[in-house]
Amino acid sequence: MQQQTNPHNQYIRRCFELAKAGEQFVSPNPVVGAVIVKNNQIIGEGFHRKHGGPHAEVNAVNAVKAPHTCKGATIYVSLEPCAHTGLTPPCADLLVKEEFAEVVISCGDPFKEVNGKGVERLKKAGINVITGMLEPEGRFVNRYFFTSVEKQRPYILLKWAQTTDGFIDKERKEGDHGPNWISTSSARKMVHGLRANYDAIMVGTTTALVDDPELTVRDVYGTNPIRIVLDKHLKLPKSLRLFNAAAPTLVFNEVTSKTENSVEWVQIDFNNLLPELLSFLHKRKVQRLLIEGGKHTLEQFIAAGLWDEAKVITGPTFFKKGLSAPTLAAKPDQTEVLDSNVIQTYYKT
């Protein structure tokens, strides 16, 4: 990692801040920020705002007020400029055309259509290129994208709420349906913010049946994720809120493949459940997957080592007995207090 005294760091960190502003809107593309500097002054900034829209470099160049000002300037970018024509033209060609003197990049782009080709094109044009600037931080900012490209599966976040005495649910009797709230409203609002940042959200059969969750984004601004439910033998009634028209729903099962309105049933082999499910989602360009429960579903992912991040919300509630919460054989990387809720975040190394 570059030393903190490196003069480039402040501009690369600004690229990271800008990149995060597009987090809800660019998937499955990476988040990217760009900053143009000339004579030690920022003269233009931009970020990738929307999938299919102009890239960060284009928006930064367009933000420069006077024409031809980019000549001889330095542009900082959180990810290697693209060198291929996709939904937009190659950004590397734009930087050559604008006659930048220097390009400073945090991370190379592992996508096969880029992967060094952007850097190569810039160098061939005589532009000085610096790579690897604050690279670990840059990879973290784009952790969803890197996971998708390098592991060929979605980035997986596990989330659950547990009581102070370690339970994820009360003991239930037959017909005892509906959520047993553990965390407070402020923590639930935070969870809706998480949902807005993810492409898909998943629960197992029991959670769908007893909690009847809608799994949509409320209380915050954002787009509803694709809803996913595991229903091996198709036991779930269509009266559940998961099957309303508020968002598309995928039902993974062993019986049939069909589509009705906003619901798609996908037949897979439950003996090879997680690999098949994740492969299917990757092909559907689902880059970020949020697992919200229940206990059995969460523990399947934990046992298989198929998770990248976990958020455990401990609410100010005691059940005394019930369904014990899953556990992780690790110490939390971050702990914060939100009202009377303790939120622990784990990152799998």
WONOR-V606332 format. One record per pair of residues at least 6 apart in sequence whose C-alpha atoms are under 8 Angstrom apart, sorted by the first residue. I is the first residue (numbers start at 1). J is the second residue. D is the distance in Angstrom with one decimal. If there is no record, write none. Layout:
BEGIN
i	j	d
I	J	D
I	J	D
END
This chain:
BEGIN
i	j	d
1	132	7.9
1	133	7.2
1	134	5.6
1	135	6.7
1	136	7.2
2	9	8.0
2	133	6.2
2	134	5.8
8	104	7.9
8	133	7.8
9	133	7.3
9	134	7.2
11	35	6.7
11	76	6.6
12	35	7.8
12	76	6.1
12	77	6.8
12	78	6.5
12	105	7.8
12	106	7.0
12	133	7.3
12	134	7.5
14	33	7.8
14	35	7.4
15	32	7.2
15	33	4.3
15	34	5.2
15	35	6.2
15	47	7.9
15	76	7.1
15	77	6.2
15	78	5.7
16	32	7.4
16	33	6.0
16	78	6.3
16	138	7.0
16	141	6.8
17	33	7.4
18	32	7.4
18	33	4.9
18	34	7.5
18	46	7.0
18	47	5.7
19	31	5.0
19	32	4.4
19	33	4.2
19	34	7.9
19	47	5.5
19	48	6.9
19	78	7.6
19	141	7.9
20	31	6.5
20	32	7.7
20	33	8.0
20	141	7.3
21	47	7.6
21	49	7.5
22	31	6.1
22	32	7.9
22	47	7.0
22	48	6.0
22	49	4.9
22	50	6.8
23	31	6.1
23	197	6.7
24	196	6.7
24	197	5.0
24	198	7.6
24	222	7.4
24	223	8.0
25	49	6.6
25	50	5.0
25	51	6.3
26	48	7.1
26	49	6.6
26	50	4.7
26	51	4.2
26	52	7.9
27	51	6.4
27	199	7.7
27	287	6.8
28	51	7.5
28	145	7.2
28	285	6.2
28	286	7.0
28	287	5.8
29	51	6.5
29	145	7.0
30	142	6.2
30	144	7.8
30	145	5.4
31	47	7.7
31	48	6.3
31	141	7.7
31	142	6.3
32	47	5.6
32	48	5.6
32	55	7.6
32	56	5.8
32	77	7.1
32	78	5.6
32	79	6.2
33	45	7.7
33	46	5.9
33	47	4.3
33	48	6.7
33	56	5.4
33	57	7.6
33	77	5.9
33	78	5.7
33	79	7.9
34	45	5.7
34	46	5.3
34	47	6.1
34	56	5.5
34	57	5.7
34	60	6.1
34	75	6.8
34	76	5.5
34	77	4.5
34	78	6.7
35	42	6.9
35	43	7.9
35	44	6.0
35	45	4.5
35	46	6.6
35	60	6.5
35	75	5.6
35	76	5.1
35	77	6.7
36	42	5.7
36	43	5.7
36	44	5.0
36	45	6.2
36	60	6.8
36	61	7.6
36	70	7.7
36	73	6.9
36	74	5.8
36	75	4.3
36	76	6.3
37	43	5.8
37	44	7.3
37	73	5.9
37	74	5.3
37	75	6.2
37	76	7.9
38	70	7.8
38	72	7.6
38	73	4.9
38	74	6.4
39	73	7.9
43	63	7.8
43	64	5.8
43	65	7.9
44	60	5.1
44	61	6.4
44	62	7.8
44	63	5.1
44	64	4.8
45	59	7.1
45	60	4.3
45	61	7.5
45	63	6.3
45	64	7.9
46	56	5.0
46	57	6.6
46	58	7.5
46	59	4.7
46	60	4.0
46	61	7.8
46	63	7.2
47	55	6.7
47	56	3.9
47	57	7.3
47	59	6.5
47	60	7.2
48	54	6.5
48	55	4.7
48	56	4.5
48	59	7.6
49	55	7.6
49	56	7.7
52	87	5.6
52	88	7.1
53	87	7.7
53	88	7.3
54	88	6.6
55	88	7.7
55	91	7.5
57	77	7.5
57	81	7.7
57	91	6.5
57	95	8.0
58	91	7.1
58	94	7.6
61	70	7.5
64	70	7.8
68	98	7.0
70	98	6.0
70	99	6.7
70	100	6.0
71	98	5.9
71	99	4.7
71	100	5.1
71	101	6.9
72	99	6.3
72	100	5.0
72	101	4.5
72	102	7.6
73	100	5.2
73	101	5.5
73	102	6.7
74	100	6.1
74	101	6.0
74	102	4.6
74	103	5.7
74	104	7.3
75	100	7.2
75	102	6.5
75	103	5.0
75	104	6.3
76	103	5.9
76	104	4.7
76	105	6.0
77	103	7.5
77	104	6.2
77	105	5.0
77	106	6.6
78	105	5.7
78	106	4.9
78	107	6.3
78	138	6.3
79	105	6.0
79	106	5.8
79	107	4.9
79	108	5.9
79	109	6.2
79	138	7.7
80	105	6.0
80	106	7.5
80	107	6.1
80	108	4.9
80	109	5.4
80	114	7.9
80	116	7.7
80	118	6.4
80	119	6.9
81	90	7.7
81	91	5.5
81	92	5.4
81	109	7.9
81	114	7.9
81	118	5.4
81	119	7.4
82	90	5.4
82	91	5.4
82	92	5.9
82	113	7.9
82	114	5.6
82	117	7.7
82	118	5.4
83	90	4.7
83	91	6.4
83	92	5.5
83	93	7.2
83	113	7.4
83	114	5.7
83	117	6.0
83	118	4.7
83	121	7.4
84	90	5.0
84	113	6.3
84	114	6.8
92	118	5.7
92	119	7.9
92	121	6.7
92	122	6.4
93	121	7.8
93	122	8.0
95	122	7.7
96	122	6.6
96	125	6.5
96	127	7.7
100	127	6.8
101	127	5.3
101	128	6.3
102	127	5.5
102	128	4.6
102	129	5.8
102	130	7.8
103	127	7.1
103	128	6.3
103	129	4.9
103	130	6.3
104	129	5.9
104	130	4.7
104	131	6.0
104	133	7.3
105	129	7.6
105	130	6.1
105	131	4.7
105	132	6.3
105	133	6.1
106	131	5.8
106	132	4.8
106	133	4.3
106	134	5.8
106	135	5.1
106	138	5.8
107	131	6.8
107	132	5.6
107	133	7.3
107	135	5.4
107	138	6.1
107	139	6.7
108	115	6.4
108	116	6.7
108	131	7.4
108	132	7.5
109	115	5.0
109	116	7.1
110	146	7.3
110	149	6.8
110	150	7.4
111	149	6.4
119	129	7.0
122	128	7.7
122	129	7.2
123	129	6.6
139	146	7.1
143	155	7.6
144	154	7.2
144	155	5.2
144	287	6.2
144	288	6.3
145	287	6.9
147	153	6.8
147	154	6.6
147	155	5.7
148	154	5.3
148	155	6.6
148	282	7.3
148	287	5.9
152	279	7.4
152	282	6.4
153	278	5.6
153	279	6.2
153	281	7.3
153	282	5.1
153	287	7.2
154	278	6.8
154	281	7.2
154	282	6.0
154	286	6.1
154	287	4.4
154	288	5.1
154	289	6.0
155	287	6.0
155	288	4.8
155	289	6.0
155	307	7.4
155	308	6.3
156	288	6.3
156	289	4.9
156	290	6.0
156	291	7.3
156	306	7.3
156	307	4.9
156	308	5.3
156	309	6.5
157	288	7.8
157	289	6.3
157	290	4.9
157	291	6.1
157	307	6.3
157	308	6.1
157	309	4.7
157	310	5.3
157	311	7.5
158	290	6.1
158	291	4.9
158	292	6.5
158	298	6.8
158	307	6.9
158	309	6.3
158	310	4.5
158	311	6.3
159	290	7.2
159	291	6.1
159	292	5.2
159	293	7.4
159	310	5.7
159	311	4.8
159	312	5.9
159	313	7.8
160	168	7.5
160	292	6.1
160	293	6.7
160	311	6.7
160	312	5.3
160	313	6.3
161	168	6.3
161	182	6.4
161	183	6.6
161	312	5.8
161	313	4.5
161	314	5.8
161	315	6.9
162	168	4.6
162	169	7.7
162	182	6.5
162	183	7.9
162	312	7.3
162	313	6.2
162	314	4.9
162	315	6.3
162	325	6.2
163	182	6.0
163	183	7.9
163	314	5.5
163	315	5.3
163	316	6.6
163	317	5.0
163	318	5.5
163	319	6.8
164	314	5.9
164	315	6.1
164	316	6.0
164	317	5.8
164	318	5.8
165	317	7.8
165	318	5.7
165	319	7.1
165	320	6.7
166	324	6.0
166	325	5.8
167	319	6.8
167	321	7.2
167	322	6.1
167	323	5.4
167	324	4.3
167	325	4.9
168	295	7.5
168	322	7.6
168	323	5.7
168	324	5.7
168	325	4.7
168	326	8.0
169	180	6.6
169	319	7.9
169	322	5.8
169	323	5.1
169	324	7.3
169	325	7.9
170	180	7.1
170	319	6.3
170	321	6.7
170	322	4.3
170	323	6.1
171	321	6.9
171	322	4.4
171	323	6.5
176	210	7.1
177	209	7.5
177	210	4.4
177	211	5.9
177	212	7.6
178	210	5.7
178	211	4.4
178	212	6.3
179	210	7.4
179	211	4.7
179	212	7.7
182	314	7.8
182	315	5.4
182	316	7.2
182	317	5.8
183	313	7.1
183	314	6.9
183	315	4.2
183	316	6.7
183	317	7.4
183	341	6.5
184	315	6.9
184	316	7.9
184	340	7.6
184	341	7.1
186	338	7.2
186	339	7.2
187	313	7.7
187	338	6.8
187	341	6.9
189	218	7.8
189	219	6.0
189	220	7.1
192	216	7.7
192	217	5.3
192	218	6.1
192	219	6.8
192	220	6.5
193	217	7.4
193	220	6.2
193	221	7.9
193	222	7.7
195	201	7.2
195	216	7.4
195	217	6.2
195	224	7.3
195	225	6.6
195	290	7.3
196	217	6.1
196	221	7.5
196	222	4.8
196	223	5.6
196	224	6.3
196	225	6.8
197	222	7.7
198	225	6.2
198	287	8.0
198	288	5.1
198	289	6.1
198	290	6.5
199	225	4.9
199	226	6.2
199	286	5.8
199	287	6.5
199	288	5.3
199	289	6.2
200	225	4.7
200	226	4.4
200	227	5.8
200	228	6.9
200	286	6.9
200	288	6.5
200	289	5.0
200	290	6.2
201	215	7.1
201	225	6.2
201	226	6.2
201	227	5.2
201	228	5.9
201	289	5.8
201	290	4.6
201	291	5.8
201	292	6.9
202	227	6.1
202	228	4.5
202	229	5.6
202	230	7.9
202	289	7.5
202	290	6.2
202	291	4.9
202	292	6.0
202	293	7.2
203	228	6.5
203	229	5.1
203	230	6.7
203	291	6.3
203	292	5.6
203	293	4.9
203	294	6.2
203	297	7.1
204	229	5.5
204	230	4.9
204	231	7.1
204	293	6.2
204	294	5.9
204	296	7.7
204	297	5.8
205	229	6.6
205	230	5.5
205	231	5.3
205	236	7.3
206	294	7.1
207	213	7.9
207	293	6.5
207	294	5.4
208	229	7.3
208	236	7.8
208	240	7.7
208	242	7.6
209	236	6.6
209	240	7.5
212	240	5.9
212	241	6.2
212	242	7.3
213	241	6.4
213	242	6.6
214	241	5.0
214	242	5.1
215	224	8.0
215	225	7.9
215	227	6.6
215	242	7.1
216	224	5.2
216	225	6.8
216	246	7.4
216	247	7.3
217	223	6.7
217	224	5.3
217	225	7.8
224	246	7.8
224	247	6.2
225	247	7.0
225	248	8.0
226	247	6.2
226	248	5.3
226	249	5.9
226	250	7.4
227	242	7.2
227	247	6.9
227	248	6.2
227	249	4.5
227	250	6.2
228	249	5.7
228	250	4.8
228	251	6.0
228	252	7.5
229	249	7.7
229	250	6.4
229	251	5.1
229	252	6.4
230	251	6.0
230	252	5.1
230	253	6.4
231	251	6.4
231	252	6.0
231	253	5.2
232	252	6.8
232	253	4.2
232	254	5.4
232	255	7.5
232	270	7.3
233	253	6.3
233	254	6.4
233	255	6.7
234	253	6.7
234	255	7.4
242	249	7.0
243	249	6.8
243	262	7.8
243	263	6.7
244	262	7.8
245	261	8.0
245	262	6.0
247	262	7.0
248	262	4.8
248	263	5.9
248	264	7.9
249	262	6.3
249	263	4.8
249	264	6.2
250	263	6.0
250	264	4.9
250	265	5.8
250	266	6.9
251	263	7.4
251	264	6.1
251	265	4.6
251	266	5.9
252	265	6.0
252	266	4.8
252	267	5.9
252	268	6.6
252	277	7.8
253	265	7.0
253	266	6.1
253	267	5.0
253	268	6.1
253	269	7.9
253	270	7.6
254	267	5.0
254	268	5.5
254	269	6.2
254	270	6.8
255	267	6.0
256	265	6.6
256	266	6.6
256	267	5.1
257	264	7.4
257	265	4.9
257	266	4.7
257	267	5.1
258	264	5.9
258	265	5.2
258	266	7.0
259	265	6.1
268	276	6.8
268	277	7.5
269	276	7.4
274	301	7.7
281	287	7.9
291	298	6.9
292	298	7.7
295	325	6.7
295	326	6.2
298	326	7.2
299	326	6.4
301	307	6.4
302	328	7.6
307	348	7.0
308	347	5.9
308	348	5.0
308	349	7.8
309	345	7.1
309	346	5.5
309	347	4.5
309	348	6.0
310	345	5.6
310	346	5.0
310	347	6.6
311	343	6.7
311	344	5.7
311	345	4.6
311	346	6.5
312	343	5.7
312	344	5.2
312	345	6.6
313	341	6.5
313	342	5.8
313	343	4.5
313	344	6.5
314	341	5.6
314	342	5.1
314	343	6.3
315	340	6.8
315	341	4.7
315	342	6.6
316	340	6.0
316	341	6.3
330	346	7.7
331	346	7.3
332	344	5.8
332	345	5.5
332	346	4.8
332	347	7.7
333	344	7.5
333	345	5.8
333	346	5.2
333	347	6.6
334	344	5.7
334	345	5.1
334	346	6.9
335	342	7.0
335	343	5.7
335	344	4.5
335	345	6.4
336	342	5.9
336	343	5.3
336	344	6.6
337	343	6.1
END
